[in-house]
């Protein structure tokens, strides 16, 4: 089973997965292709904040929103009403989702190799989740505490795909 790099700190260099993602994103940007982002978030105000921050970037993107973990897994697996869904280039995942929470979504994705190269940024209001994720060996690309301001979201997002 292939897994993504564990949470990295700001002073650590990009992992191989992050470097591959950055290369792929720069190629999409040069070709003016759209970056497909799945946002799993139940709070409408957090969705609005994320949309605002993403709109300030130079990236052409489509933000696809789901409101709970069950919908997130259905979207990613292209099941039910999401059978025609576009696979995301990036997942923004709230840990405190109803139905199936973000931990369960991460655990399920870890079991499916097809998601091993899809970057995941965790969005959560609880700092202690960072340690729980590392302790359980669940993989993700980065972590962002909520409520996040647009500048911090852009900084975190930029670490994954900044051109140059």
Order of alpha helices (4+ residues) and beta strands (2+ residues): alpha-beta-alpha-beta-alpha-beta-alpha-beta-alpha-beta-alpha
